[in-house]
Every structure is written in structure tokens, then in C-alpha cells.
Amino acid sequence: MKKVISALTRHCDEAFLRASHEFQEIITARDKGSMTAEYVIVLVAATGFAGILLLVLKSDAIKNILSEMVKNALQAG
């Protein structure tokens, strides 16, 4: 009887470890997908920010301000 109980216990332990491992793989796979989605969101936001920054820096007012800052810095040195 002890052998049967020992075998059943060992079988249950192995089944639990397999199920735990499979559950961990499912969670990890789900997290990988969410990380990819987060990277896409960050890249889209960064690209949008870069586009807005480019538009601002190309404007005449900003060009004039930057030119004046450079001239002042060169004259002070």
C-alpha cells in the first residue's frame, strides 16, 4: 500500500510541476506580446514627437531665435 501511495504522490507531484511549467510559459508568452505592444506605442509616440519637433525647428521664428542665440554666444566668447 505504501508503494501505491508513494507512486501516486510522485505522479501528482510530476503532474503539478508540468502544469506549473506550462502555466509559466503561457504567462511569459502573454507578457512578451504586451511588451511588443508597449514598444510599438512608444515608437509611434516618439515618431510623432520627432515630427512635431521638426516642424517647430523648421519654423522661421525658431530659426531666428536659434540664430540669435548662436550669434550672442559667439560674440560673448
N, C-alpha and C positions, 0 to 999 in steps of 0.2 A: 504494500500500500504506500509506503514511503517513497518507493521508486516512481509510482504513478503521480503522486503529489509533486515530487521533485521535477518530473518531466513536464507536468502541466505548468508549474511555476516558471520553469525555464522557457517553455513555449510562450507563455503570456508575456514574460519579460522581453523576449525577442520580438514579439508582435508589437509591443508597446514602443520599443526602440525604432522599429521600422516605421510605424505610424508617426512617431515624433520626428523622425528624419524627413519623411515625406511632407509633413506639415511645415517644417522649417524651409524646405525647398519651395513650397507654394508661397509662403510669406516672402521669401527672398526674391522670387520671380516677380511678385506683385510690386515689391519695393523698387526693383530695377525699372519697371515700367513707369512708376511715378517719378523716379529720378530723371528719366529721359524726358518726360513731360515738363518737369521743372526746368531742365536745361533749355528746352525749346522756348518756354515762356521768357526766360532770362535773355536768350539770344534775340528774340523778337523785340523785347523792351530795349535792349542795348542798341539794336539797329535803329529803332525809332528815335531814341535819344541822339544817336550819332547823326541821323538825318536832320533833326531839328537844330542841333549844334552847327552843322554845316550850313544850313540856311541862315542862321544868325550870324555866323562868322563871315559869310559872303555879303552881308548887307553893307551898304555904304557907310552907315553910321558907325558900325562896329569897326570897319576898316579905318575910318578916320580916327576913332578913339585909340585903336592899337598903334597906328602910325604916330600919333602924338605922344603916346607913352614911350615908344622906342626912341623918338627924337629927343624927348626930355631925358631919358636915361643915358643916351649917348652924349648929350651936352653936359650933363652933370659929371660924367666920368672924365 
